[in-house]
Amino acid sequence: MRLFRTALLTAATAGLAVTVLAPTSAAAAPTPAPVLPKFLTAGELPPSLTPWTAGPVRRGAPQEGSVCTAETVPASGTRYRDFRTELDTQARQTITVATTTARAAKLAADLRTSLETCLDRLKEQDPGLEGEAFYHGGIDIEEGAHLYSIDTSYPEVGSTDIGLYSVGRDGRAVTVVEWGQMGELDGAPLEGFRKTTRTAVARLY
């Protein structure tokens, strides 16, 4: 009888040890870091007469520039990278990771609306501004991407600027790519920008 009780006590003690140690081992397991979407590199921008230079990736929504989407891009979950050349051509990629795919889809739709209404809003703010805006179609990549151009000018001073814009989404990640320089749409690398947009969305995940 004493041996039977001893065996039960030993088994109970062993079971308790397993019960106590198991949660400790689980708690010690490291939490994997979330996978962040990847940004474009300088070499993936449309070809330019002088090389592109890529800036650092920064957290939060851009504080300057991005006049068409500044009020739509949230600071939370957003990072961006600026690019430039020696000939005053500039570009920017902004990536936002939403908390759900539904919110990402809404953000992408809101960004498209911001681009589609941007020229009218700019004209309201500056009555001397003239311009044209065009939608250049979609790209069949992941959840889709869409291209736009906005051509603006100040006739009184003779200056013209052309901007190319795109919005794309892959799951919870939404990206906006912007490209701009002095000139008109005829001199803008629209097909090169289309390729850059496809690469930008494909590189998100």
Backbone as JSON, one array per atom type, in Angstrom:
{
  "sequence": "MRLFRTALLTAATAGLAVTVLAPTSAAAAPTPAPVLPKFLTAGELPPSLTPWTAGPVRRGAPQEGSVCTAETVPASGTRYRDFRTELDTQARQTITVATTTARAAKLAADLRTSLETCLDRLKEQDPGLEGEAFYHGGIDIEEGAHLYSIDTSYPEVGSTDIGLYSVGRDGRAVTVVEWGQMGELDGAPLEGFRKTTRTAVARLY",
  "N": [[0.83, -1.19, 0.0], [1.94, 1.23, 0.78], [3.82, 1.54, -1.23], [2.14, 1.91, -3.43], [0.87, 4.36, -2.82], [3.13, 5.99, -2.86], [3.83, 5.79, -5.54], [1.63, 7.05, -6.74], [1.91, 9.65, -5.72], [4.36, 10.36, -6.83], [3.71, 10.32, -9.58], [1.76, 12.33, -9.62], [3.29, 14.54, -8.88], [5.07, 14.69, -11.03], [3.27, 15.24, -13.1], [2.37, 17.76, -12.29], [4.72, 19.2, -12.56], [5.05, 19.16, -15.33], [2.78, 20.58, -16.04], [3.3, 23.1, -14.94], [5.68, 23.85, -16.21], [5.04, 23.95, -18.92], [3.45, 26.34, -19.68], [5.42, 28.25, -19.15], [7.42, 27.75, -21.05], [5.98, 28.33, -23.38], [5.44, 31.04, -23.02], [7.95, 32.06, -23.25], [8.52, 31.96, -25.92], [9.52, 33.81, -28.76], [7.8, 36.61, -30.23], [6.96, 36.79, -33.58], [8.17, 39.33, -35.78], [6.13, 41.74, -37.5], [5.64, 41.56, -41.03], [6.76, 44.05, -43.11], [5.59, 46.07, -45.82], [7.42, 46.4, -48.91], [9.41, 49.06, -50.3], [9.76, 50.96, -53.38], [12.82, 51.01, -55.27], [15.45, 53.3, -56.26], [16.2, 52.67, -58.85], [13.9, 51.68, -59.96], [12.2, 53.64, -60.71], [10.68, 55.7, -63.33], [12.75, 56.08, -66.26], [15.22, 58.69, -66.31], [16.95, 61.72, -67.32], [19.05, 62.24, -65.64], [20.44, 60.35, -62.88], [18.24, 58.77, -60.49], [17.85, 59.48, -57.01], [17.32, 57.91, -53.96], [15.61, 58.68, -51.01], [15.56, 58.27, -47.36], [13.37, 55.88, -45.74], [10.55, 57.08, -44.15], [8.53, 57.48, -41.21], [5.0, 57.9, -40.71], [2.55, 60.25, -42.1], [3.38, 62.28, -44.95], [4.5, 65.59, -44.31], [4.77, 67.74, -45.98], [4.1, 68.69, -49.41], [2.47, 66.34, -51.66], [-0.12, 67.32, -52.3], [-2.57, 66.54, -53.31], [-3.43, 64.3, -51.9], [-2.98, 64.68, -49.23], [-4.84, 65.16, -47.17], [-6.14, 62.8, -46.97], [-4.53, 60.54, -46.54], [-3.77, 58.61, -43.73], [-1.93, 59.17, -40.67], [-1.3, 57.06, -38.99], [0.09, 53.88, -39.33], [1.41, 54.5, -41.66], [4.08, 54.99, -43.97], [6.7, 56.63, -45.85], [8.66, 57.42, -48.8], [10.93, 59.58, -50.4], [12.06, 60.57, -53.65], [14.49, 61.9, -55.95], [15.92, 63.77, -58.72], [18.75, 65.28, -60.43], [17.71, 67.13, -62.11], [15.49, 68.44, -61.15], [13.3, 66.79, -61.09], [10.91, 65.0, -59.31], [9.76, 62.45, -57.04], [7.54, 60.36, -55.11], [6.76, 57.76, -52.86], [4.14, 56.48, -50.99], [3.08, 54.39, -48.39], [0.48, 52.76, -46.78], [-0.54, 50.68, -44.18], [-3.44, 49.23, -43.43], [-5.73, 48.34, -40.75], [-7.53, 46.35, -41.4], [-8.6, 44.49, -44.32], [-10.9, 45.54, -45.4], [-10.89, 48.2, -44.54], [-8.62, 49.01, -45.86], [-9.45, 48.79, -48.52], [-11.41, 50.79, -48.54], [-9.8, 53.03, -48.03], [-8.21, 53.06, -50.34], [-10.2, 53.62, -52.24], [-11.02, 56.15, -51.34], [-8.68, 57.59, -51.77], [-8.51, 57.52, -54.53], [-10.72, 59.1, -55.14], [-9.81, 61.5, -54.07], [-7.73, 62.12, -55.84], [-9.16, 62.35, -58.23], [-10.67, 64.6, -57.8], [-8.84, 66.53, -57.32], [-7.71, 68.61, -59.0], [-9.86, 70.41, -59.33], [-10.19, 71.27, -56.69], [-7.73, 72.52, -56.28], [-7.96, 74.64, -58.08], [-10.02, 76.08, -56.9], [-8.72, 77.02, -54.65], [-6.77, 78.58, -55.82], [-7.48, 80.81, -58.03], [-6.11, 81.67, -60.32], [-4.97, 79.49, -61.45], [-4.69, 77.09, -64.05], [-5.56, 74.07, -65.86], [-5.51, 70.51, -66.74], [-6.94, 67.33, -66.13], [-6.57, 63.8, -66.17], [-7.75, 60.42, -66.38], [-5.99, 57.48, -66.65], [-6.58, 54.8, -66.8], [-6.7, 51.39, -65.49], [-4.58, 48.94, -63.78], [-3.98, 45.54, -63.92], [-3.11, 44.13, -61.29], [-2.51, 42.43, -58.33], [-4.86, 43.63, -55.99], [-5.51, 45.61, -57.72], [-4.64, 48.66, -59.51], [-4.56, 52.19, -60.26], [-4.21, 54.85, -62.62], [-3.4, 58.33, -62.93], [-3.22, 61.68, -64.26], [-2.23, 65.08, -63.79], [-2.17, 68.14, -65.18], [-0.9, 71.28, -64.82], [-0.92, 74.9, -65.0], [0.28, 78.31, -64.99], [-0.79, 80.82, -66.69], [-0.12, 83.57, -66.64], [2.54, 83.73, -65.86], [3.7, 81.87, -67.4], [4.46, 79.26, -66.62], [4.49, 75.69, -66.45], [3.44, 72.55, -65.13], [3.63, 69.05, -64.71], [2.06, 66.25, -63.29], [2.13, 62.87, -62.34], [0.17, 60.24, -61.06], [-0.64, 57.44, -58.98], [-2.67, 54.87, -57.54], [-2.65, 51.95, -55.65], [-3.41, 48.61, -54.42], [-2.68, 45.91, -52.21], [-4.0, 43.49, -50.5], [-4.04, 44.42, -47.15], [-2.41, 46.57, -47.56], [-1.91, 49.76, -48.94], [-0.78, 51.76, -51.57], [0.49, 54.88, -52.73], [1.83, 56.41, -55.53], [3.73, 59.1, -56.64], [4.77, 61.37, -59.17], [6.57, 64.06, -60.55], [7.32, 66.99, -62.55], [8.58, 69.97, -64.24], [6.82, 70.97, -67.16], [4.77, 69.36, -69.71], [2.08, 66.96, -70.29], [2.69, 65.55, -72.61], [5.43, 65.23, -72.52], [5.86, 63.56, -70.42], [6.77, 60.47, -68.79], [4.65, 58.35, -69.26], [4.13, 55.57, -69.81], [6.38, 54.44, -68.66], [5.87, 55.16, -66.02], [3.61, 53.69, -65.56], [4.69, 51.11, -65.55], [6.33, 51.39, -63.29], [4.38, 51.7, -61.32], [3.13, 49.18, -61.39], [5.26, 47.61, -60.47], [5.56, 48.72, -57.92], [3.19, 47.94, -56.57], [3.4, 45.17, -56.77], [5.62, 44.72, -55.18], [4.79, 45.15, -52.6], [4.0, 42.98, -50.93]],
  "CA": [[0.0, 0.0, 0.0], [2.81, 2.38, 0.84], [4.43, 1.7, -2.55], [1.11, 2.44, -4.32], [0.74, 5.78, -2.52], [4.35, 6.65, -3.32], [3.75, 5.87, -6.99], [0.65, 8.09, -7.07], [2.49, 10.94, -5.38], [5.4, 10.64, -7.84], [3.02, 10.63, -10.84], [1.12, 13.64, -9.47], [4.35, 15.54, -8.88], [5.57, 14.8, -12.41], [2.24, 15.93, -13.88], [2.39, 19.17, -11.88], [5.91, 19.8, -13.15], [4.77, 19.39, -16.74], [1.77, 21.65, -16.12], [3.92, 24.38, -14.6], [6.72, 24.2, -17.17], [4.54, 24.17, -20.28], [3.18, 27.74, -19.97], [6.66, 29.03, -19.11], [8.08, 27.6, -22.34], [5.2, 29.05, -24.38], [5.6, 32.48, -22.8], [9.29, 32.47, -23.63], [8.66, 31.95, -27.38], [9.52, 35.18, -29.27], [6.73, 36.97, -31.16], [7.56, 37.17, -34.87], [7.93, 40.72, -36.18], [5.26, 41.83, -38.68], [6.31, 41.79, -42.31], [6.41, 45.37, -43.64], [5.65, 46.16, -47.28], [8.69, 46.91, -49.44], [9.34, 50.26, -51.11], [10.49, 51.02, -54.64], [14.2, 51.49, -55.25], [15.67, 54.39, -57.22], [16.28, 52.11, -60.2], [12.58, 51.25, -60.43], [11.47, 54.82, -61.15], [10.8, 55.89, -64.78], [14.06, 56.59, -66.65], [15.4, 60.14, -66.32], [18.23, 62.13, -67.92], [20.05, 62.08, -64.58], [20.02, 59.24, -62.01], [17.38, 58.99, -59.32], [18.39, 59.25, -55.67], [16.26, 57.54, -53.03], [15.76, 59.13, -49.62], [15.24, 57.25, -46.36], [11.96, 55.6, -45.45], [10.15, 57.83, -42.96], [7.25, 57.06, -40.63], [3.95, 58.91, -40.65], [2.16, 60.86, -43.37], [4.25, 63.42, -45.31], [4.06, 66.89, -43.81], [4.8, 68.69, -47.08], [3.85, 68.08, -50.7], [1.31, 65.43, -51.75], [-1.27, 68.21, -52.1], [-3.83, 65.9, -53.7], [-3.82, 63.22, -51.0], [-2.52, 64.97, -47.86], [-5.94, 65.1, -46.2], [-6.74, 61.46, -47.02], [-3.6, 59.54, -46.0], [-3.67, 58.68, -42.27], [-0.57, 59.08, -40.12], [-1.12, 55.74, -38.4], [0.34, 52.8, -40.27], [1.91, 55.05, -42.92], [5.49, 55.33, -44.18], [6.89, 57.16, -47.2], [10.04, 57.61, -49.29], [11.07, 60.57, -51.46], [13.08, 60.37, -54.68], [14.75, 63.11, -56.72], [17.02, 63.76, -59.68], [19.45, 66.57, -60.5], [16.98, 68.02, -63.01], [14.28, 68.92, -60.49], [12.2, 65.83, -61.18], [10.73, 64.42, -57.99], [8.78, 61.39, -56.9], [7.3, 59.94, -53.73], [5.89, 56.62, -52.63], [3.56, 56.41, -49.65], [2.45, 53.1, -48.13], [-0.3, 52.67, -45.54], [-1.06, 49.35, -43.84], [-4.67, 49.38, -42.65], [-5.95, 47.26, -39.78], [-8.3, 45.29, -42.06], [-8.67, 44.64, -45.78], [-12.04, 46.41, -45.71], [-10.45, 49.59, -44.37], [-7.67, 49.28, -46.93], [-10.24, 49.01, -49.73], [-12.03, 52.12, -48.42], [-8.75, 54.03, -48.18], [-7.86, 53.12, -51.76], [-11.29, 54.31, -52.92], [-10.96, 57.56, -50.94], [-7.51, 58.19, -52.43], [-8.89, 57.73, -55.93], [-11.59, 60.27, -55.16], [-8.97, 62.68, -53.82], [-7.02, 62.44, -57.07], [-10.12, 62.73, -59.25], [-11.2, 65.93, -57.49], [-7.72, 67.38, -56.89], [-7.55, 69.82, -59.81], [-10.95, 71.34, -58.99], [-9.9, 71.84, -55.38], [-6.6, 73.44, -56.45], [-8.47, 75.83, -58.76], [-10.78, 76.84, -55.91], [-7.75, 77.68, -53.77], [-5.96, 79.52, -56.6], [-8.25, 81.08, -59.25], [-5.24, 81.9, -61.46], [-4.44, 78.21, -61.92], [-5.4, 76.37, -65.1], [-5.01, 72.73, -66.01], [-6.31, 69.39, -67.19], [-6.72, 66.09, -65.38], [-7.0, 62.64, -66.94], [-7.64, 59.07, -65.83], [-5.31, 56.69, -67.67], [-6.94, 53.4, -66.73], [-6.25, 50.55, -64.39], [-3.55, 47.91, -63.99], [-4.4, 44.28, -63.32], [-2.05, 43.65, -60.4], [-3.07, 42.22, -56.98], [-6.24, 44.13, -55.93], [-5.71, 46.64, -58.73], [-4.02, 49.97, -59.41], [-5.19, 53.15, -61.16], [-3.27, 55.92, -62.98], [-3.96, 59.65, -63.2], [-2.27, 62.78, -64.52], [-2.75, 66.43, -63.58], [-1.33, 69.11, -65.88], [-1.28, 72.61, -64.33], [-0.15, 76.01, -65.55], [-0.04, 79.7, -64.64], [-0.59, 81.56, -67.94], [0.47, 84.89, -66.43], [4.0, 83.62, -65.74], [4.16, 80.92, -68.41], [5.0, 78.02, -66.05], [3.65, 74.49, -66.53], [3.9, 71.4, -64.35], [2.89, 67.82, -64.93], [2.17, 65.27, -62.22], [1.56, 61.54, -62.55], [-0.23, 59.68, -59.77], [-1.28, 56.13, -59.02], [-3.11, 54.25, -56.28], [-2.75, 50.5, -55.78], [-3.62, 47.9, -53.15], [-2.43, 44.48, -52.07], [-4.49, 43.14, -49.16], [-4.2, 45.55, -46.23], [-1.45, 47.63, -47.9], [-2.3, 50.69, -50.0], [0.33, 52.62, -51.93], [0.33, 55.99, -53.66], [3.09, 56.81, -56.16], [3.63, 60.42, -57.26], [5.92, 61.77, -60.0], [6.3, 65.4, -61.06], [8.39, 67.83, -63.06], [8.11, 71.04, -65.1], [6.52, 70.49, -68.5], [3.41, 68.96, -70.01], [1.84, 65.52, -70.32], [3.36, 64.96, -73.77], [6.82, 64.92, -72.19], [5.92, 62.73, -69.21], [6.97, 59.03, -69.09], [3.44, 57.68, -68.78], [4.28, 54.11, -69.83], [7.36, 54.11, -67.62], [5.21, 55.3, -64.72], [2.72, 52.54, -65.44], [5.54, 49.99, -65.14], [6.74, 51.65, -61.91], [3.23, 51.41, -60.46], [2.99, 47.73, -61.32], [6.32, 47.13, -59.59], [5.28, 49.19, -56.55], [2.15, 47.1, -55.97], [3.91, 43.8, -56.68], [6.63, 44.64, -54.13], [4.21, 45.39, -51.27], [4.13, 41.74, -50.17]],
  "C": [[0.87, 1.25, 0.0], [3.45, 2.63, -0.52], [3.44, 2.3, -3.52], [0.92, 3.93, -4.1], [1.95, 6.56, -3.02], [4.33, 6.83, -4.84], [2.78, 6.96, -7.42], [1.22, 9.48, -6.82], [3.55, 11.34, -6.41], [4.77, 11.04, -9.16], [2.38, 12.01, -10.77], [2.14, 14.76, -9.52], [4.9, 15.77, -10.28], [4.57, 15.54, -13.28], [2.21, 17.41, -13.57], [3.57, 19.88, -12.51], [5.69, 20.1, -14.62], [3.8, 20.54, -16.92], [2.39, 23.01, -15.88], [4.9, 24.81, -15.67], [6.18, 24.56, -18.54], [4.22, 25.62, -20.56], [4.44, 28.58, -20.0], [7.38, 28.97, -20.45], [7.34, 28.37, -23.42], [5.39, 30.55, -24.25], [6.96, 32.96, -23.27], [9.48, 32.54, -25.14], [8.58, 33.39, -27.91], [8.37, 35.4, -30.25], [7.35, 37.41, -32.48], [7.2, 38.61, -35.23], [7.04, 40.76, -37.41], [6.06, 42.12, -39.93], [5.83, 43.13, -42.88], [6.49, 45.36, -45.16], [6.97, 46.79, -47.73], [8.46, 48.12, -50.34], [10.07, 50.08, -52.45], [11.94, 51.4, -54.36], [14.35, 52.58, -56.31], [15.68, 53.87, -58.65], [14.95, 51.67, -60.77], [11.68, 52.42, -60.8], [11.58, 54.95, -62.67], [12.16, 56.49, -65.14], [14.09, 58.11, -66.72], [16.77, 60.46, -66.92], [19.37, 62.08, -66.9], [19.54, 61.04, -63.58], [19.1, 59.69, -60.88], [18.16, 58.72, -58.04], [17.23, 58.98, -54.73], [16.58, 58.06, -51.63], [15.44, 58.01, -48.65], [13.74, 57.03, -46.24], [11.61, 56.27, -44.13], [8.77, 57.37, -42.51], [6.28, 58.23, -40.58], [3.61, 59.45, -42.04], [3.09, 62.03, -43.68], [3.66, 64.74, -44.83], [4.02, 67.95, -44.9], [4.6, 67.96, -48.4], [2.61, 67.21, -50.66], [0.0, 66.2, -51.58], [-2.59, 67.53, -52.43], [-4.33, 64.91, -52.66], [-3.51, 63.49, -49.53], [-3.62, 64.81, -46.82], [-6.56, 63.71, -46.12], [-5.84, 60.4, -46.38], [-3.51, 59.68, -44.48], [-2.22, 58.59, -41.82], [-0.28, 57.69, -39.58], [-0.94, 54.69, -39.48], [0.95, 53.23, -41.59], [3.4, 55.29, -42.86], [5.63, 55.87, -45.6], [8.37, 57.33, -47.51], [10.01, 58.61, -50.44], [12.22, 60.2, -52.39], [13.28, 61.69, -55.43], [15.88, 62.89, -57.71], [17.68, 65.13, -59.66], [18.71, 67.57, -61.38], [15.62, 68.41, -62.46], [13.06, 68.04, -60.75], [12.11, 65.1, -59.84], [9.68, 63.33, -58.01], [8.64, 61.03, -55.43], [6.43, 58.69, -53.75], [5.44, 56.62, -51.18], [2.85, 55.07, -49.51], [1.74, 53.17, -46.78], [-0.77, 51.24, -45.36], [-2.26, 49.54, -42.92], [-4.84, 48.19, -41.71], [-6.74, 46.1, -40.36], [-8.28, 45.53, -43.56], [-9.82, 45.55, -46.17], [-11.65, 47.88, -45.58], [-9.43, 49.97, -45.44], [-8.41, 49.57, -48.23], [-10.9, 50.39, -49.7], [-10.99, 53.22, -48.61], [-8.36, 54.17, -49.64], [-8.93, 53.87, -52.55], [-11.28, 55.8, -52.6], [-9.8, 58.28, -51.62], [-7.8, 58.44, -53.91], [-9.79, 58.95, -56.05], [-10.79, 61.55, -54.96], [-8.22, 63.09, -55.08], [-7.98, 62.94, -58.15], [-10.67, 64.14, -59.03], [-10.09, 66.95, -57.2], [-7.64, 68.69, -57.69], [-8.64, 70.85, -59.49], [-10.68, 72.01, -57.65], [-8.74, 72.84, -55.47], [-7.05, 74.74, -57.11], [-9.3, 76.7, -57.8], [-9.85, 77.62, -55.0], [-6.96, 78.76, -54.5], [-6.66, 79.77, -57.95], [-7.38, 81.32, -60.49], [-4.68, 80.63, -62.07], [-5.33, 77.63, -63.02], [-4.82, 74.97, -65.22], [-6.0, 71.73, -66.55], [-5.95, 68.16, -66.37], [-7.29, 64.93, -66.18], [-6.86, 61.37, -66.1], [-7.08, 58.18, -66.93], [-5.54, 55.19, -67.52], [-6.33, 52.65, -65.56], [-5.16, 49.57, -64.8], [-4.0, 46.66, -63.24], [-3.24, 43.69, -62.53], [-2.6, 43.59, -58.98], [-4.53, 42.7, -56.93], [-6.48, 45.31, -56.86], [-4.97, 47.93, -58.44], [-4.63, 50.88, -60.48], [-4.27, 54.35, -61.36], [-4.02, 57.21, -63.33], [-2.83, 60.61, -63.58], [-2.99, 64.1, -64.28], [-1.74, 67.41, -64.16], [-1.77, 70.51, -65.46], [-0.38, 73.69, -64.93], [-0.64, 77.33, -64.98], [0.23, 80.54, -65.89], [0.1, 82.9, -67.76], [1.99, 84.84, -66.37], [4.58, 82.6, -66.71], [4.74, 79.63, -67.87], [3.99, 76.89, -66.19], [4.28, 73.36, -65.73], [3.02, 70.21, -64.66], [3.13, 66.86, -63.77], [1.48, 63.97, -62.61], [1.3, 60.92, -61.19], [-0.82, 58.29, -59.96], [-1.62, 55.67, -57.61], [-3.23, 52.76, -56.52], [-2.89, 49.84, -54.43], [-3.27, 46.44, -53.28], [-2.83, 44.11, -50.65], [-4.72, 44.36, -48.3], [-3.29, 46.73, -46.57], [-1.94, 48.44, -49.09], [-1.11, 51.6, -50.3], [-0.1, 53.7, -52.9], [1.72, 56.32, -54.2], [2.84, 58.14, -56.88], [4.92, 60.73, -58.02], [5.61, 63.14, -60.56], [7.54, 66.11, -61.56], [7.77, 68.99, -63.85], [7.88, 70.48, -66.5], [5.07, 70.11, -68.65], [3.31, 67.45, -70.15], [2.57, 64.85, -71.48], [4.8, 64.55, -73.47], [6.97, 64.04, -70.96], [6.03, 61.25, -69.58], [5.79, 58.2, -68.6], [3.59, 56.16, -68.75], [5.32, 53.65, -68.82], [6.75, 54.18, -66.24], [4.23, 54.14, -64.5], [3.51, 51.31, -64.97], [5.99, 50.16, -63.69], [5.61, 51.33, -60.95], [3.02, 49.92, -60.3], [4.04, 47.13, -60.37], [6.05, 47.5, -58.14], [4.25, 48.31, -55.86], [2.66, 45.68, -55.79], [4.9, 43.66, -55.52], [6.06, 44.82, -52.72], [4.35, 44.15, -50.39], [4.65, 40.64, -51.1]]
}
